[in-house]
Structures are given as C-alpha cells and as structure tokens.
Amino acid sequence: MIRLARRGKKNAPFFRLLVSEKSRDLYGTALEEVGTYNPAAKDKPVTLKADRITYWLSKGAQASPSVHNLLVKEKVITEKKIVKSKAKKKAEKK
C-alpha cells in the first residue's frame, strides 16, 4: 500500500509517501520511499518518483484515498478522484 507518513514539527506537517505492507507500522521499516509532500511549501509542495509509483501500482500496490487524489492532481495516474470522507449518519432519537 502507498500511504502518507506524517513527519515534521507540531503545526508544521511534512509527509513522506511510503510503500509498505498494509498491516505494518508506518513509522517502522518501509519497502521504499517514493516521494514527499509538504503542504506548507508554496513553490514546490510535492516531489514524486513517478516511475517507481507506477511500478508499485503495476505490482498490485493500492494507494490510500489521500495519496490517490494527490497522484491524480499531479497527473501520475489518469483516474477520477476518490471521495475520501464519508457522511456521518445522524443518530436517531427516541
């Protein structure tokens, strides 16, 4: 799975795009780092290794919804964006 791992200081997030097994800890050993995402940077917030990302996707790796939408935005993959949040159900009152 290709996921975001948060790094950085408090109130200054910085993310790494990691390829790892879904059941593994994100902050442990990963198979490969395939990019970075810095939402605070104005000039170049995303750096991606597009060839490695397409390689892992061809081998069956799945991107998390946030990473999928980031890859669509950066034109690494040509698919539609995924709605990553679901509407909450209202609790019925008796």
N, CA, C and O atoms as a Tinker XYZ file with bonds, in Angstrom:
   376  protein
     1  N      0.848000   -1.179000    0.000000    73     2
     2  CA     0.000000    0.000000    0.000000    64     1     3
     3  C      0.890000    1.237000    0.000000    63     2     4     5
     4  O      1.940000    1.263000    0.642000    81     3
     5  N      0.458000    2.250000   -0.722000    73     3     6
     6  CA     1.172000    3.525000   -0.748000    64     5     7
     7  C      0.404000    4.481000    0.152000    63     6     8     9
     8  O     -0.765000    4.779000   -0.094000    81     7
     9  N      1.078000    4.963000    1.206000    73     7    10
    10  CA     0.415000    5.793000    2.212000    64     9    11
    11  C      1.267000    6.995000    2.575000    63    10    12    13
    12  O      2.446000    7.068000    2.229000    81    11
    13  N      0.651000    7.937000    3.277000    73    11    14
    14  CA     1.357000    9.100000    3.788000    64    13    15
    15  C      1.788000    8.830000    5.227000    63    14    16    17
    16  O      1.008000    8.320000    6.031000    81    15
    17  N      3.033000    9.175000    5.543000    73    15    18
    18  CA     3.527000    9.083000    6.914000    64    17    19
    19  C      3.889000   10.491000    7.362000    63    18    20    21
    20  O      4.704000   11.157000    6.724000    81    19
    21  N      3.293000   10.943000    8.447000    73    19    22
    22  CA     3.487000   12.313000    8.900000    64    21    23
    23  C      4.824000   12.463000    9.607000    63    22    24    25
    24  O      5.204000   11.644000   10.444000    81    23
    25  N      5.510000   13.507000    9.259000    73    23    26
    26  CA     6.752000   13.914000    9.913000    64    25    27
    27  C      6.640000   15.398000   10.183000    63    26    28    29
    28  O      5.613000   16.008000    9.886000    81    27
    29  N      7.676000   15.984000   10.739000    73    27    30
    30  CA     7.686000   17.424000   10.957000    64    29    31
    31  C      7.347000   17.785000   12.385000    63    30    32    33
    32  O      7.105000   16.927000   13.234000    81    31
    33  N      7.339000   19.083000   12.619000    73    31    34
    34  CA     7.080000   19.600000   13.953000    64    33    35
    35  C      5.592000   19.811000   14.178000    63    34    36    37
    36  O      4.777000   19.648000   13.270000    81    35
    37  N      5.267000   20.169000   15.376000    73    35    38
    38  CA     3.893000   20.494000   15.725000    64    37    39
    39  C      3.469000   21.718000   14.921000    63    38    40    41
    40  O      4.207000   22.700000   14.850000    81    39
    41  N      2.298000   21.665000   14.322000    73    39    42
    42  CA     1.738000   22.719000   13.474000    64    41    43
    43  C      2.564000   22.991000   12.214000    63    42    44    45
    44  O      2.354000   24.012000   11.559000    81    43
    45  N      3.490000   22.112000   11.864000    73    43    46
    46  CA     4.257000   22.229000   10.619000    64    45    47
    47  C      4.403000   20.839000   10.009000    63    46    48    49
    48  O      5.489000   20.259000   10.044000    81    47
    49  N      3.316000   20.298000    9.447000    73    47    50
    50  CA     3.363000   18.917000    8.952000    64    49    51
    51  C      4.189000   18.776000    7.685000    63    50    52    53
    52  O      4.293000   19.696000    6.875000    81    51
    53  N      4.765000   17.605000    7.544000    73    51    54
    54  CA     5.540000   17.217000    6.381000    64    53    55
    55  C      5.276000   15.734000    6.204000    63    54    56    57
    56  O      5.325000   14.985000    7.179000    81    55
    57  N      4.999000   15.293000    4.998000    73    55    58
    58  CA     4.606000   13.903000    4.776000    64    57    59
    59  C      5.571000   13.206000    3.828000    63    58    60    61
    60  O      6.097000   13.816000    2.896000    81    59
    61  N      5.797000   11.913000    4.079000    73    59    62
    62  CA     6.546000   11.061000    3.155000    64    61    63
    63  C      5.569000   10.063000    2.552000    63    62    64    65
    64  O      4.691000    9.550000    3.245000    81    63
    65  N      5.719000    9.789000    1.266000    73    63    66
    66  CA     4.923000    8.761000    0.611000    64    65    67
    67  C      5.705000    7.468000    0.690000    63    66    68    69
    68  O      6.796000    7.358000    0.131000    81    67
    69  N      5.145000    6.484000    1.387000    73    67    70
    70  CA     5.844000    5.233000    1.625000    64    69    71
    71  C      5.090000    4.062000    1.014000    63    70    72    73
    72  O      3.860000    4.036000    0.989000    81    71
    73  N      5.851000    3.100000    0.525000    73    71    74
    74  CA     5.288000    1.827000    0.088000    64    73    75
    75  C      5.603000    0.826000    1.190000    63    74    76    77
    76  O      6.768000    0.577000    1.502000    81    75
    77  N      4.564000    0.260000    1.771000    73    75    78
    78  CA     4.759000   -0.732000    2.828000    64    77    79
    79  C      3.568000   -1.677000    2.830000    63    78    80    81
    80  O      2.553000   -1.430000    2.178000    81    79
    81  N      3.711000   -2.746000    3.566000    73    79    82
    82  CA     2.591000   -3.660000    3.723000    64    81    83
    83  C      1.532000   -2.980000    4.580000    63    82    84    85
    84  O      1.856000   -2.220000    5.493000    81    83
    85  N      0.280000   -3.252000    4.287000    73    83    86
    86  CA    -0.812000   -2.557000    4.957000    64    85    87
    87  C     -0.830000   -2.807000    6.460000    63    86    88    89
    88  O     -1.194000   -1.921000    7.233000    81    87
    89  N     -0.443000   -3.999000    6.874000    73    87    90
    90  CA    -0.501000   -4.346000    8.286000    64    89    91
    91  C      0.716000   -3.849000    9.070000    63    90    92    93
    92  O      0.727000   -3.928000   10.299000    81    91
    93  N      1.721000   -3.348000    8.390000    73    91    94
    94  CA     2.934000   -2.886000    9.069000    64    93    95
    95  C      2.778000   -1.481000    9.625000    63    94    96    97
    96  O      1.917000   -0.717000    9.188000    81    95
    97  N      3.619000   -1.152000   10.592000    73    95    98
    98  CA     3.648000    0.176000   11.177000    64    97    99
    99  C      4.238000    1.163000   10.167000    63    98   100   101
   100  O      5.261000    0.879000    9.543000    81    99
   101  N      3.598000    2.313000   10.009000    73    99   102
   102  CA     4.084000    3.318000    9.062000    64   101   103
   103  C      5.442000    3.892000    9.460000    63   102   104   105
   104  O      6.227000    4.296000    8.602000    81   103
   105  N      5.708000    3.925000   10.737000    73   103   106
   106  CA     6.933000    4.568000   11.204000    64   105   107
   107  C      8.052000    3.562000   11.445000    63   106   108   109
   108  O      9.105000    3.911000   11.978000    81   107
   109  N      7.820000    2.314000   11.051000    73   107   110
   110  CA     8.841000    1.289000   11.115000    64   109   111
   111  C      9.560000    1.208000    9.779000    63   110   112   113
   112  O      9.751000    2.219000    9.103000    81   111
   113  N      9.954000    0.014000    9.408000    73   111   114
   114  CA    10.653000   -0.191000    8.151000    64   113   115
   115  C      9.652000   -0.233000    7.000000    63   114   116   117
   116  O      8.661000   -0.962000    7.053000    81   115
   117  N      9.919000    0.554000    5.964000    73   115   118
   118  CA     9.064000    0.575000    4.769000    64   117   119
   119  C      9.827000   -0.067000    3.616000    63   118   120   121
   120  O     11.054000   -0.159000    3.650000    81   119
   121  N      9.103000   -0.505000    2.608000    73   119   122
   122  CA     9.750000   -1.091000    1.442000    64   121   123
   123  C     10.507000   -0.029000    0.643000    63   122   124   125
   124  O     11.636000   -0.252000    0.206000    81   123
   125  N      9.865000    1.134000    0.460000    73   123   126
   126  CA    10.510000    2.186000   -0.325000    64   125   127
   127  C      9.820000    3.525000   -0.073000    63   126   128   129
   128  O      8.610000    3.577000    0.148000    81   127
   129  N     10.598000    4.604000   -0.108000    73   127   130
   130  CA    10.040000    5.951000   -0.064000    64   129   131
   131  C      9.951000    6.456000   -1.493000    63   130   132   133
   132  O     10.957000    6.509000   -2.201000    81   131
   133  N      8.740000    6.829000   -1.920000    73   131   134
   134  CA     8.538000    7.201000   -3.316000    64   133   135
   135  C      8.204000    8.677000   -3.512000    63   134   136   137
   136  O      7.891000    9.089000   -4.628000    81   135
   137  N      8.264000    9.471000   -2.462000    73   135   138
   138  CA     8.019000   10.894000   -2.634000    64   137   139
   139  C      7.805000   11.596000   -1.315000    63   138   140   141
   140  O      7.814000   10.982000   -0.248000    81   139
   141  N      7.610000   12.912000   -1.413000    73   139   142
   142  CA     7.342000   13.737000   -0.248000    64   141   143
   143  C      6.231000   14.720000   -0.578000    63   142   144   145
   144  O      5.980000   15.032000   -1.742000    81   143
   145  N      5.571000   15.202000    0.471000    73   143   146
   146  CA     4.515000   16.204000    0.331000    64   145   147
   147  C      4.628000   17.170000    1.489000    63   146   148   149
   148  O      4.539000   16.782000    2.653000    81   147
   149  N      4.827000   18.449000    1.152000    73   147   150
   150  CA     4.945000   19.487000    2.161000    64   149   151
   151  C      3.857000   20.520000    1.906000    63   150   152   153
   152  O      4.035000   21.399000    1.063000    81   151
   153  N      2.720000   20.433000    2.622000    73   151   154
   154  CA     1.622000   21.352000    2.361000    64   153   155
   155  C      1.943000   22.804000    2.695000    63   154   156   157
   156  O      1.259000   23.702000    2.204000    81   155
   157  N      2.954000   23.064000    3.510000    73   155   158
   158  CA     3.305000   24.436000    3.877000    64   157   159
   159  C      4.150000   25.121000    2.809000    63   158   160   161
   160  O      4.215000   26.350000    2.779000    81   159
   161  N      4.793000   24.364000    1.940000    73   159   162
   162  CA     5.648000   24.947000    0.907000    64   161   163
   163  C      4.793000   25.576000   -0.184000    63   162   164   165
   164  O      3.791000   24.999000   -0.607000    81   163
   165  N      5.189000   26.751000   -0.631000    73   163   166
   166  CA     4.421000   27.450000   -1.657000    64   165   167
   167  C      4.919000   27.130000   -3.064000    63   166   168   169
   168  O      4.113000   27.015000   -3.987000    81   167
   169  N      6.238000   26.985000   -3.246000    73   167   170
   170  CA     6.782000   26.824000   -4.591000    64   169   171
   171  C      6.665000   25.407000   -5.126000    63   170   172   173
   172  O      6.192000   25.227000   -6.248000    81   171
   173  N      7.071000   24.401000   -4.377000    73   171   174
   174  CA     7.024000   23.018000   -4.858000    64   173   175
   175  C      6.676000   22.087000   -3.698000    63   174   176   177
   176  O      7.565000   21.529000   -3.055000    81   175
   177  N      5.378000   21.922000   -3.432000    73   175   178
   178  CA     4.991000   21.116000   -2.265000    64   177   179
   179  C      5.125000   19.607000   -2.450000    63   178   180   181
   180  O      5.211000   18.876000   -1.463000    81   179
   181  N      5.144000   19.121000   -3.706000    73   179   182
   182  CA     5.143000   17.676000   -3.942000    64   181   183
   183  C      6.347000   17.283000   -4.785000    63   182   184   185
   184  O      6.626000   17.900000   -5.813000    81   183
   185  N      7.062000   16.244000   -4.339000    73   183   186
   186  CA     8.092000   15.620000   -5.167000    64   185   187
   187  C      7.770000   14.134000   -5.220000    63   186   188   189
   188  O      7.618000   13.482000   -4.186000    81   187
   189  N      7.667000   13.607000   -6.430000    73   187   190
   190  CA     7.278000   12.214000   -6.615000    64   189   191
   191  C      8.250000   11.501000   -7.539000    63   190   192   193
   192  O      8.802000   12.097000   -8.464000    81   191
   193  N      8.452000   10.212000   -7.275000    73   191   194
   194  CA     9.188000    9.340000   -8.190000    64   193   195
   195  C      8.130000    8.598000   -8.997000    63   194   196   197
   196  O      7.708000    7.502000   -8.629000    81   195
   197  N      7.705000    9.212000  -10.106000    73   195   198
   198  CA     6.566000    8.705000  -10.871000    64   197   199
   199  C      6.822000    7.305000  -11.419000    63   198   200   201
   200  O      5.911000    6.478000  -11.449000    81   199
   201  N      8.050000    7.032000  -11.853000    73   199   202
   202  CA     8.347000    5.708000  -12.400000    64   201   203
   203  C      8.227000    4.618000  -11.338000    63   202   204   205
   204  O      7.732000    3.528000  -11.625000    81   203
   205  N      8.674000    4.900000  -10.115000    73   203   206
   206  CA     8.586000    3.918000   -9.028000    64   205   207
   207  C      7.142000    3.738000   -8.563000    63   206   208   209
   208  O      6.737000    2.635000   -8.196000    81   207
   209  N      6.374000    4.816000   -8.579000    73   207   210
   210  CA     4.972000    4.722000   -8.176000    64   209   211
   211  C      4.203000    3.857000   -9.172000    63   210   212   213
   212  O      3.427000    2.992000   -8.765000    81   211
   213  N      4.407000    4.078000  -10.463000    73   211   214
   214  CA     3.720000    3.255000  -11.462000    64   213   215
   215  C      4.187000    1.805000  -11.400000    63   214   216   217
   216  O      3.406000    0.892000  -11.667000    81   215
   217  N      5.453000    1.586000  -11.050000    73   215   218
   218  CA     5.958000    0.228000  -10.878000    64   217   219
   219  C      5.208000   -0.475000   -9.745000    63   218   220   221
   220  O      4.729000   -1.594000   -9.925000    81   219
   221  N      5.104000    0.164000   -8.592000    73   219   222
   222  CA     4.440000   -0.457000   -7.451000    64   221   223
   223  C      2.949000   -0.645000   -7.713000    63   222   224   225
   224  O      2.375000   -1.649000   -7.293000    81   223
   225  N      2.316000    0.296000   -8.395000    73   223   226
   226  CA     0.903000    0.129000   -8.724000    64   225   227
   227  C      0.699000   -1.035000   -9.688000    63   226   228   229
   228  O     -0.313000   -1.732000   -9.613000    81   227
   229  N      1.657000   -1.251000  -10.598000    73   227   230
   230  CA     1.553000   -2.384000  -11.523000    64   229   231
   231  C      1.759000   -3.716000  -10.811000    63   230   232   233
   232  O      1.270000   -4.749000  -11.269000    81   231
   233  N      2.479000   -3.695000   -9.695000    73   231   234
   234  CA     2.705000   -4.918000   -8.912000    64   233   235
   235  C      1.561000   -5.218000   -7.949000    63   234   236   237
   236  O      1.592000   -6.224000   -7.241000    81   235
   237  N      0.541000   -4.341000   -7.919000    73   235   238
   238  CA    -0.629000   -4.626000   -7.088000    64   237   239
   239  C     -0.766000   -3.752000   -5.862000    63   238   240   241
   240  O     -1.698000   -3.939000   -5.080000    81   239
   241  N      0.131000   -2.806000   -5.671000    73   239   242
   242  CA     0.016000   -1.910000   -4.518000    64   241   243
   243  C     -1.187000   -0.997000   -4.718000    63   242   244   245
   244  O     -1.482000   -0.579000   -5.837000    81   243
   245  N     -1.873000   -0.696000   -3.631000    73   243   246
   246  CA    -3.022000    0.193000   -3.684000    64   245   247
   247  C     -2.674000    1.487000   -2.976000    63   246   248   249
   248  O     -2.020000    1.472000   -1.933000    81   247
   249  N     -3.103000    2.596000   -3.530000    73   247   250
   250  CA    -2.865000    3.895000   -2.908000    64   249   251
   251  C     -4.014000    4.211000   -1.963000    63   250   252   253
   252  O     -5.168000    3.894000   -2.251000    81   251
   253  N     -3.699000    4.836000   -0.835000    73   251   254
   254  CA    -4.747000    5.294000    0.066000    64   253   255
   255  C     -5.535000    6.390000   -0.649000    63   254   256   257
   256  O     -5.032000    6.963000   -1.615000    81   255
   257  N     -6.749000    6.698000   -0.207000    73   255   258
   258  CA    -7.535000    7.727000   -0.895000    64   257   259
   259  C     -6.824000    9.075000   -0.998000    63   258   260   261
   260  O     -6.908000    9.734000   -2.034000    81   259
   261  N     -6.133000    9.491000    0.049000    73   259   262
   262  CA    -5.419000   10.768000    0.012000    64   261   263
   263  C     -4.286000   10.731000   -1.001000    63   262   264   265
   264  O     -4.095000   11.688000   -1.751000    81   263
   265  N     -3.541000    9.651000   -1.032000    73   263   266
   266  CA    -2.437000    9.513000   -1.980000    64   265   267
   267  C     -2.988000    9.401000   -3.395000    63   266   268   269
   268  O     -2.421000    9.980000   -4.322000    81   267
   269  N     -4.083000    8.665000   -3.577000    73   267   270
   270  CA    -4.698000    8.526000   -4.893000    64   269   271
   271  C     -5.070000    9.900000   -5.456000    63   270   272   273
   272  O     -4.774000   10.205000   -6.611000    81   271
   273  N     -5.721000   10.726000   -4.631000    73   271   274
   274  CA    -6.117000   12.057000   -5.077000    64   273   275
   275  C     -4.903000   12.934000   -5.368000    63   274   276   277
   276  O     -4.948000   13.760000   -6.281000    81   275
   277  N     -3.831000   12.773000   -4.619000    73   275   278
   278  CA    -2.591000   13.512000   -4.856000    64   277   279
   279  C     -1.958000   13.090000   -6.179000    63   278   280   281
   280  O     -1.452000   13.933000   -6.919000    81   279
   281  N     -1.984000   11.797000   -6.482000    73   279   282
   282  CA    -1.423000   11.292000   -7.737000    64   281   283
   283  C     -2.250000   11.743000   -8.940000    63   282   284   285
   284  O     -1.697000   12.005000  -10.009000    81   283
   285  N     -3.564000   11.836000   -8.774000    73   283   286
   286  CA    -4.420000   12.340000   -9.851000    64   285   287
   287  C     -4.127000   13.822000  -10.086000    63   286   288   289
   288  O     -4.049000   14.266000  -11.231000    81   287
   289  N     -3.968000   14.578000   -9.014000    73   287   290
   290  CA    -3.679000   16.011000   -9.119000    64   289   291
   291  C     -2.346000   16.266000   -9.815000    63   290   292   293
   292  O     -2.225000   17.205000  -10.603000    81   291
   293  N     -1.340000   15.430000   -9.525000    73   291   294
   294  CA    -0.009000   15.590000  -10.116000    64   293   295
   295  C      0.121000   14.878000  -11.467000    63   294   296   297
   296  O      1.199000   14.856000  -12.061000    81   295
   297  N     -0.995000   14.290000  -11.952000    73   295   298
   298  CA    -1.072000   13.626000  -13.265000    64   297   299
   299  C     -0.131000   12.429000  -13.396000    63   298   300   301
   300  O      0.389000   12.160000  -14.480000    81   299
   301  N      0.088000   11.712000  -12.297000    73   299   302
   302  CA     0.846000   10.463000  -12.346000    64   301   303
   303  C     -0.059000    9.340000  -12.825000    63   302   304   305
   304  O      0.378000    8.461000  -13.568000    81   303
   305  N     -1.320000    9.367000  -12.402000    73   303   306
   306  CA    -2.307000    8.401000  -12.868000    64   305   307
   307  C     -3.479000    9.163000  -13.477000    63   306   308   309
   308  O     -3.746000   10.309000  -13.116000    81   307
   309  N     -4.171000    8.511000  -14.403000    73   307   310
   310  CA    -5.301000    9.169000  -15.073000    64   309   311
   311  C     -6.597000    8.477000  -14.668000    63   310   312   313
   312  O     -7.163000    7.695000  -15.433000    81   311
   313  N     -7.048000    8.766000  -13.487000    73   311   314
   314  CA    -8.314000    8.263000  -12.971000    64   313   315
   315  C     -9.046000    9.415000  -12.318000    63   314   316   317
   316  O     -8.517000   10.523000  -12.232000    81   315
   317  N    -10.262000    9.162000  -11.859000    73   315   318
   318  CA   -11.014000   10.191000  -11.155000    64   317   319
   319  C    -10.617000   10.204000   -9.689000    63   318   320   321
   320  O    -10.150000    9.202000   -9.148000    81   319
   321  N    -10.809000   11.353000   -9.056000    73   319   322
   322  CA   -10.529000   11.464000   -7.634000    64   321   323
   323  C    -11.543000   10.643000   -6.836000    63   322   324   325
   324  O    -12.653000   10.375000   -7.294000    81   323
   325  N    -11.130000   10.256000   -5.639000    73   323   326
   326  CA   -11.967000    9.469000   -4.744000    64   325   327
   327  C    -12.461000   10.375000   -3.622000    63   326   328   329
   328  O    -11.701000   11.185000   -3.092000    81   327
   329  N    -13.724000   10.236000   -3.265000    73   327   330
   330  CA   -14.233000   10.951000   -2.103000    64   329   331
   331  C    -13.719000   10.201000   -0.883000    63   330   332   333
   332  O    -14.111000    9.058000   -0.648000    81   331
   333  N    -12.843000   10.834000   -0.104000    73   331   334
   334  CA   -12.204000   10.108000    0.984000    64   333   335
   335  C    -12.939000   10.194000    2.311000    63   334   336   337
   336  O    -12.662000    9.406000    3.215000    81   335
   337  N    -13.867000   11.128000    2.452000    73   335   338
   338  CA   -14.624000   11.199000    3.696000    64   337   339
   339  C    -16.055000   10.774000    3.427000    63   338   340   341
   340  O    -16.609000   11.059000    2.365000    81   339
   341  N    -16.628000   10.116000    4.357000    73   339   342
   342  CA   -17.995000    9.653000    4.230000    64   341   343
   343  C    -18.886000   10.462000    5.139000    63   342   344   345
   344  O    -18.465000   10.868000    6.222000    81   343
   345  N    -20.114000   10.702000    4.715000    73   343   346
   346  CA   -21.058000   11.456000    5.522000    64   345   347
   347  C    -21.428000   10.640000    6.758000    63   346   348   349
   348  O    -21.650000    9.431000    6.680000    81   347
   349  N    -21.488000   11.312000    7.880000    73   347   350
   350  CA   -21.849000   10.652000    9.119000    64   349   351
   351  C    -23.365000   10.524000    9.206000    63   350   352   353
   352  O    -24.106000   11.413000    8.787000    81   351
   353  N    -23.805000    9.403000    9.758000    73   351   354
   354  CA   -25.240000    9.190000    9.937000    64   353   355
   355  C    -25.694000    9.921000   11.199000    63   354   356   357
   356  O    -24.990000    9.946000   12.209000    81   355
   357  N    -26.858000   10.501000   11.120000    73   355   358
   358  CA   -27.415000   11.148000   12.301000    64   357   359
   359  C    -27.993000   10.090000   13.226000    63   358   360   361
   360  O    -28.644000    9.144000   12.781000    81   359
   361  N    -27.753000   10.259000   14.489000    73   359   362
   362  CA   -28.288000    9.318000   15.479000    64   361   363
   363  C    -29.786000    9.551000   15.629000    63   362   364   365
   364  O    -30.255000   10.682000   15.764000    81   363
   365  N    -30.502000    8.466000   15.601000    73   363   366
   366  CA   -31.953000    8.576000   15.764000    64   365   367
   367  C    -32.302000    8.768000   17.226000    63   366   368   369
   368  O    -31.807000    8.054000   18.097000    81   367
   369  N    -33.156000    9.737000   17.482000    73   367   370
   370  CA   -33.586000    9.993000   18.853000    64   369   371
   371  C    -34.933000    9.305000   19.074000    63   370   372   373
   372  O    -35.784000    9.280000   18.186000    81   371
   373  N    -35.108000    8.752000   20.265000    73   371   374
   374  CA   -36.359000    8.059000   20.590000    64   373   375
   375  C    -37.280000    8.912000   21.392000    63   374   376
   376  O    -38.375000    8.475000   21.746000    81   375
